[in-house]
Amino acid sequence: MDWSLFLNLTVSGLTLGAMYALIALGYSMVYGILKLLNFAHGDVFMVGAYIGWFVLHGLGGPLGTDIAPDLVLLLMFVGAMLGCGVLGVGIERFAYRPLRKAPRIAPLISALGVSIFLQNSALLIFGAAFRDYDTYHFVGVKTFQVGNLFISGPELLTIGAAIGLMIALTLFVDRSRTGKAMRSTSYDREAASMMGIDVDRVIAITFFIGSALAGAAGVMWGLVFGQIYNYMGFIVGLKAFTAAVVGGIGSIPGAMVGGFIVGLAEAYSTGYLPQGSIFANLYVFALLILVILIKPSGLFGQAAITKA
């Protein structure tokens, strides 16, 4: 067995999985509270990538900035997370909240409409040309080696930052008062409202956090892969949704684990399966079908309780 290939595919899979996991968290959090599949979430990720690019170039980067690269990176993440968080709240307020009591198909169609709106708005505003983060000139391509394992600076940053954000989210949901309100609202919205919890505020916070994480993933994608474009959120969003379903839609730990599973599955299929570089998406979605057939609620999900 070629251990060098295996280790480097593992690094690629973990890098992809970290980004898929951050996006999948948004799907799971929103579904856990509203039972809504927010198919516009992948395009929020795309907007985050563009915000990061504009922050980078607005500060004179990647070639002419006089600001320390570490500070520029921080500002890129902060700008993308705040911008996408506000966008997520706006989407919830104007596209989903008016349909909260409508049949479940209505908000789903609205989500698809918002997705198409964001894609074409990005095309209209930013153009069809690919934008390049130019990672080589900005953060360099320094590669760290441990035996047969090679990992680049952007990959290391992506994995580390994603894990840090996941830990922060877990602590926030488990220990903060708002996190407890989110869990209560997820369990029973009407009962939470009767207990004095502002359900609309909790839902808005949920959209803000989930969208902010997607914005961070957008910046990571630009740093790792360089180029961004207006339709990038579609297939990435579907893979992140696959991660959420594999892990158990509505489960935060499930979204994290599912993201890494999908990322590793994509990387290993590229390296080991026939024509994996061409049919990697086929193998990923085949994994989704397999999990649904074997365990429809996902690895960490629980079967829905039907009231008599």
QUIGI-V690118 format. One record per residue. N is the residue number from 1. RES is the residue in one letter. OMEGA is omega in radians with two decimals (none if undefined). NEAR is the number of other ideal C-beta (glycine too) atoms within 8 Angstrom. Layout:
BEGIN
n: <N | N>
res: <RES | RES>
omega: <OMEGA | OMEGA>
near: <NEAR | NEAR>
END
This chain:
BEGIN
n: <1 | 2 | 3 | 4 | 5 | 6 | 7 | 8 | 9 | 10 | 11 | 12 | 13 | 14 | 15 | 16 | 17 | 18 | 19 | 20 | 21 | 22 | 23 | 24 | 25 | 26 | 27 | 28 | 29 | 30 | 31 | 32 | 33 | 34 | 35 | 36 | 37 | 38 | 39 | 40 | 41 | 42 | 43 | 44 | 45 | 46 | 47 | 48 | 49 | 50 | 51 | 52 | 53 | 54 | 55 | 56 | 57 | 58 | 59 | 60 | 61 | 62 | 63 | 64 | 65 | 66 | 67 | 68 | 69 | 70 | 71 | 72 | 73 | 74 | 75 | 76 | 77 | 78 | 79 | 80 | 81 | 82 | 83 | 84 | 85 | 86 | 87 | 88 | 89 | 90 | 91 | 92 | 93 | 94 | 95 | 96 | 97 | 98 | 99 | 100 | 101 | 102 | 103 | 104 | 105 | 106 | 107 | 108 | 109 | 110 | 111 | 112 | 113 | 114 | 115 | 116 | 117 | 118 | 119 | 120 | 121 | 122 | 123 | 124 | 125 | 126 | 127 | 128 | 129 | 130 | 131 | 132 | 133 | 134 | 135 | 136 | 137 | 138 | 139 | 140 | 141 | 142 | 143 | 144 | 145 | 146 | 147 | 148 | 149 | 150 | 151 | 152 | 153 | 154 | 155 | 156 | 157 | 158 | 159 | 160 | 161 | 162 | 163 | 164 | 165 | 166 | 167 | 168 | 169 | 170 | 171 | 172 | 173 | 174 | 175 | 176 | 177 | 178 | 179 | 180 | 181 | 182 | 183 | 184 | 185 | 186 | 187 | 188 | 189 | 190 | 191 | 192 | 193 | 194 | 195 | 196 | 197 | 198 | 199 | 200 | 201 | 202 | 203 | 204 | 205 | 206 | 207 | 208 | 209 | 210 | 211 | 212 | 213 | 214 | 215 | 216 | 217 | 218 | 219 | 220 | 221 | 222 | 223 | 224 | 225 | 226 | 227 | 228 | 229 | 230 | 231 | 232 | 233 | 234 | 235 | 236 | 237 | 238 | 239 | 240 | 241 | 242 | 243 | 244 | 245 | 246 | 247 | 248 | 249 | 250 | 251 | 252 | 253 | 254 | 255 | 256 | 257 | 258 | 259 | 260 | 261 | 262 | 263 | 264 | 265 | 266 | 267 | 268 | 269 | 270 | 271 | 272 | 273 | 274 | 275 | 276 | 277 | 278 | 279 | 280 | 281 | 282 | 283 | 284 | 285 | 286 | 287 | 288 | 289 | 290 | 291 | 292 | 293 | 294 | 295 | 296 | 297 | 298 | 299 | 300 | 301 | 302 | 303 | 304 | 305 | 306 | 307 | 308>
res: <M | D | W | S | L | F | L | N | L | T | V | S | G | L | T | L | G | A | M | Y | A | L | I | A | L | G | Y | S | M | V | Y | G | I | L | K | L | L | N | F | A | H | G | D | V | F | M | V | G | A | Y | I | G | W | F | V | L | H | G | L | G | G | P | L | G | T | D | I | A | P | D | L | V | L | L | L | M | F | V | G | A | M | L | G | C | G | V | L | G | V | G | I | E | R | F | A | Y | R | P | L | R | K | A | P | R | I | A | P | L | I | S | A | L | G | V | S | I | F | L | Q | N | S | A | L | L | I | F | G | A | A | F | R | D | Y | D | T | Y | H | F | V | G | V | K | T | F | Q | V | G | N | L | F | I | S | G | P | E | L | L | T | I | G | A | A | I | G | L | M | I | A | L | T | L | F | V | D | R | S | R | T | G | K | A | M | R | S | T | S | Y | D | R | E | A | A | S | M | M | G | I | D | V | D | R | V | I | A | I | T | F | F | I | G | S | A | L | A | G | A | A | G | V | M | W | G | L | V | F | G | Q | I | Y | N | Y | M | G | F | I | V | G | L | K | A | F | T | A | A | V | V | G | G | I | G | S | I | P | G | A | M | V | G | G | F | I | V | G | L | A | E | A | Y | S | T | G | Y | L | P | Q | G | S | I | F | A | N | L | Y | V | F | A | L | L | I | L | V | I | L | I | K | P | S | G | L | F | G | Q | A | A | I | T | K | A>
omega: <3.12 | -3.07 | 3.11 | 3.10 | -3.12 | -3.10 | -3.12 | 3.00 | 3.10 | 3.09 | 3.11 | 3.13 | 3.11 | 3.11 | 3.08 | -3.10 | 3.12 | 3.13 | 3.10 | -3.11 | 3.14 | 3.12 | -3.13 | 3.11 | 3.10 | 3.08 | -3.06 | -3.12 | -3.13 | 3.13 | -3.13 | -3.09 | -3.02 | -3.00 | -3.11 | 3.03 | -3.06 | -3.06 | 3.03 | -3.02 | 3.10 | 3.14 | 2.97 | 3.04 | 3.12 | 3.11 | 3.10 | 3.10 | 3.11 | 3.12 | 3.09 | 3.12 | -3.12 | 3.05 | 3.13 | -3.09 | 3.06 | 3.11 | 3.08 | -3.10 | -0.03 | -3.03 | -2.94 | -3.07 | 3.06 | -3.12 | 3.13 | -3.12 | 3.14 | 3.13 | 3.10 | 3.10 | 3.14 | 3.14 | 3.08 | 3.13 | -3.12 | -3.14 | -3.12 | -3.10 | 3.11 | -3.13 | -3.14 | 3.08 | 3.11 | 3.10 | 3.13 | 3.10 | 3.11 | 3.11 | 3.13 | -3.04 | -3.00 | -3.08 | -3.03 | -3.06 | 3.11 | -3.09 | -3.02 | -3.13 | 3.13 | 3.04 | -2.98 | 3.12 | -3.07 | 3.10 | 3.09 | 3.10 | 3.10 | 3.13 | 3.10 | 3.10 | 3.11 | 3.12 | 3.14 | 3.12 | -3.12 | 3.13 | -3.07 | 3.03 | 3.09 | 3.10 | -3.11 | -3.04 | -3.01 | -3.11 | -3.08 | -3.09 | 3.07 | 3.03 | -3.05 | 3.07 | -3.14 | -3.06 | -3.10 | -3.10 | -3.03 | -3.12 | 3.14 | 3.13 | 3.14 | -3.12 | 3.12 | -3.11 | 3.02 | -3.04 | 3.12 | -3.10 | 3.09 | 3.11 | -3.11 | 3.12 | 3.11 | 3.11 | 3.12 | 3.10 | -3.11 | -3.11 | -3.12 | -3.12 | -3.14 | 3.12 | 3.10 | 3.12 | 3.12 | 3.11 | 3.13 | 3.13 | -3.14 | 3.13 | -3.14 | -3.10 | -3.06 | -2.92 | -3.09 | 3.12 | 3.10 | 3.10 | 3.09 | 3.09 | 3.10 | 3.13 | 3.11 | 3.13 | 3.11 | -3.10 | -3.13 | -3.07 | -3.10 | 3.12 | 3.11 | 3.11 | 3.12 | 3.13 | 3.07 | 3.12 | 3.09 | -3.02 | -3.14 | 3.13 | 3.13 | 3.13 | 3.11 | 3.11 | 3.12 | 3.11 | 3.14 | -3.10 | -3.13 | -3.14 | 3.10 | 3.10 | 3.08 | 3.09 | 3.08 | 3.12 | 3.10 | 3.10 | 3.11 | 3.13 | 3.12 | -3.14 | -3.08 | -3.02 | 3.02 | -2.99 | 3.09 | 3.12 | -2.91 | -3.13 | -3.06 | -3.07 | -3.03 | -3.07 | 3.11 | 3.10 | 3.10 | 3.12 | 3.09 | 3.05 | 3.05 | 3.12 | 3.14 | -3.14 | 3.13 | -3.14 | -3.08 | -3.06 | -3.07 | -3.13 | 3.12 | 3.06 | 3.13 | 3.11 | 3.13 | -3.12 | 3.13 | 3.11 | 3.14 | 3.11 | -3.13 | 3.12 | 3.12 | 3.12 | 3.12 | -3.12 | -3.12 | 3.11 | 3.09 | -3.07 | -2.95 | -3.04 | -3.10 | -3.14 | -3.08 | 3.14 | 3.14 | -3.01 | -3.13 | 3.14 | 3.10 | -3.11 | -3.14 | -3.10 | 2.99 | 3.06 | 3.11 | -3.13 | -3.12 | -3.13 | -3.14 | 3.14 | -3.08 | -3.10 | -3.03 | -3.12 | -3.13 | -3.04 | -3.10 | -3.09 | 3.11 | 3.12 | -3.14 | -3.14 | 3.14 | -3.13 | 3.13 | none>
near: <3 | 5 | 7 | 7 | 8 | 10 | 12 | 11 | 13 | 10 | 12 | 11 | 15 | 12 | 13 | 12 | 15 | 17 | 18 | 17 | 19 | 17 | 19 | 17 | 15 | 18 | 17 | 17 | 13 | 14 | 14 | 9 | 13 | 9 | 5 | 11 | 8 | 13 | 11 | 13 | 17 | 18 | 15 | 18 | 20 | 18 | 16 | 18 | 15 | 13 | 16 | 17 | 12 | 9 | 13 | 13 | 9 | 6 | 10 | 9 | 10 | 10 | 7 | 5 | 10 | 4 | 8 | 5 | 9 | 6 | 8 | 15 | 10 | 8 | 10 | 13 | 12 | 8 | 12 | 17 | 13 | 10 | 12 | 18 | 14 | 9 | 11 | 16 | 12 | 8 | 15 | 12 | 9 | 7 | 14 | 14 | 10 | 6 | 10 | 8 | 3 | 7 | 4 | 8 | 6 | 9 | 14 | 11 | 8 | 11 | 15 | 10 | 9 | 12 | 15 | 8 | 8 | 14 | 14 | 9 | 8 | 13 | 10 | 6 | 6 | 8 | 5 | 5 | 5 | 6 | 10 | 6 | 14 | 9 | 14 | 6 | 6 | 12 | 9 | 7 | 7 | 6 | 8 | 9 | 6 | 5 | 5 | 7 | 9 | 10 | 9 | 10 | 11 | 11 | 12 | 10 | 12 | 14 | 11 | 8 | 12 | 15 | 9 | 8 | 11 | 12 | 8 | 8 | 12 | 10 | 9 | 11 | 11 | 7 | 6 | 9 | 5 | 9 | 11 | 8 | 11 | 14 | 9 | 12 | 14 | 8 | 7 | 7 | 8 | 6 | 9 | 14 | 9 | 6 | 7 | 4 | 10 | 5 | 10 | 7 | 7 | 15 | 13 | 11 | 10 | 12 | 14 | 12 | 13 | 16 | 17 | 13 | 15 | 18 | 20 | 16 | 14 | 19 | 15 | 16 | 14 | 15 | 11 | 12 | 5 | 8 | 9 | 13 | 9 | 10 | 7 | 12 | 14 | 11 | 8 | 15 | 15 | 10 | 13 | 20 | 14 | 14 | 19 | 17 | 13 | 15 | 21 | 16 | 12 | 9 | 13 | 12 | 9 | 18 | 16 | 13 | 12 | 20 | 19 | 14 | 13 | 18 | 18 | 12 | 12 | 15 | 13 | 11 | 13 | 12 | 9 | 7 | 9 | 4 | 6 | 12 | 5 | 5 | 10 | 11 | 9 | 7 | 13 | 14 | 10 | 8 | 13 | 11 | 8 | 8 | 12 | 9 | 6 | 5 | 8 | 6 | 8 | 16 | 11 | 9 | 13 | 5 | 6 | 5 | 4 | 4 | 3 | 2>
END
